[in-house]
Structures are given as structure tokens and as C-alpha cells.
Amino acid sequence: MTETDENFKSNGKLLKTGIAGSILAAICCFTPVLVILFGSLGLSAWIGWLDYVLLPSLVLFLSITAIAIFRKSRSREISQ
């Protein structure tokens, strides 16, 4: 495998991770999934802290997705 193929494969994994994490964080941020889950498990005291964890994680995963898209487009330009 050449270095370009390895970079392209690495960027694909990075993109998949970013998209999956973004979707998961968005679902948990904008729907009451975690509120219902924590309430049913008796962990409702943690509900107040969810925004401090979910919003930064959403920003993190969206940033990972943007970096992966940038690197993927850049590697295509270099390989041509």
C-alpha cells in the first residue's frame, strides 16, 4: 500500500468517527433520550450536567468531521 492509500483510509475512518459521534451527540442534545434514560436508572441528579458534556462533544465531533473532509479533499487534490 502506498502512503496516499493509507492516508485516504485513515481519513475515511476519521470521517466515519466524526459523523457517527456528531449524530449521536445531536440525538442526545435535541431529544430527551438521556433524560428518560437517566430518570429510569435513578440518575436524574446528573441531568443538569448534560449540557456541559453534550454541547462540547457535539462541537468536538463536528470539528473532527470538518477536519476529515478537509484532509480527504486535500489528499484527492495532491493525488491528481
N, C-alpha and C positions, 0 to 999 in steps of 0.2 A: 504494500500500500504506500502511496506517496504521501507526502506531508499535506498536500492540498486535500486529499481524500480524508485524511484523519481530522483535519480542521473542519471540513464540511460535516463529518459525522458528529464531531464534538458540538458544533453549532446547532445541529439538529436536536441533540439531547438537551442542550441548554434552552432551545426554543420550546420543546415539549414540556420541560420542567416549569418554565415561566408561564406558559399558557395554562397548564393544569393548576398551578398554585394560584394564579390570578382568578380562575373560575371558582376554585374552592373558597378563596378569601371573599370574593364578591357574593357568593351564595350565603356565606355566613354573616357578611356585613348587612346585606339588604333583605334578608329574610329572618324570621325568628327561629331558625333551626337550632342554634346554640342555646337560645333562651329556653325553648321547650326541652331540649336535651338536658341542660343543667338543672332545670326545675324538676324534671323527673328523677334525676340522680341525687337530688338533695344538695346541689351545689349552687343554689341560687344566689348566695353571697358573692360569687365570682362574676355575676352578670354585669355589675358596674365596671369591671375592669376590662371587659371585652373590647371596647373601643380603643383602649391603649395598646392592644395587641393586634387586632384585626386590621385597623386602618394602616399602620406602618407595614404590616405584612402584605397588604394589597399593593401599597406603593413599591415595596421591595420586588414583588413578583412581576409587576408591570414594568419595572426597570430592567429586570432580567430579560423579559420578553423583548423590550426595545433594544437592548444590547445584542441579543441573539439575532434579531432581524438585521441590525446594522452590520454585524460581523458576517452574516450569511450573504448579504448583498455585496459587501466589500470583497469577500472571497470569490464571488462569481465574477466581479469585475477584474480581479487580478488574474484569474484563470483564463480569461478570454484573450 
